[in-house]
Each structure stands twice: as C-alpha cells, then as structure tokens.
Amino acid sequence: MRALLIRLTAMTAAGAGLLSGLLTAATHAPWTLVLFRAALAFTLVLAVGFGLGLILMRTALRRRYEEAVEASRRVRGNR
C-alpha cells in the first residue's frame, strides 16, 4: 500500500506541475516564471501527498495495533 501511495503521489505531483507549466506558458509568460510555477505546484502537491500518506499509515498502524491488543485480551480472558 505504501508503494502505491508513493507512486500515486508522484504521478499526481508531476501532472500538477505539467498542467501548471502548460497553463502558464499559454499566457506567454517568461520561462523563468513557467518553471517557478511548475516547480511550486509540484512541490505543494508532493508535500500534501506526503502528509496524507503519513496520516493514512498512522491510521493503518493504529488499527493493526488495536486488533492485536484486542486479540491478546480475548486469549487471556479465555484461560
């Protein structure tokens, strides 16, 4: 799941950078501005994806831990 999340985030960030660059270039802006906006869009989407990935992984680990604790409590309770 982690690899899928990383791949999806990278593809989305690349798409956002490309789209931002194309839209900025369509307005006949200088190339430095095109590159800056594309890099900014790429970085922002990558940062948001990284943050969401941390939240999702924390949630998954917490659920796994709670299931393990619940299972160990059931085993002790049956003795």
Helices and strands as residue ranges (DSSP letters): H 2-26, H 31-77
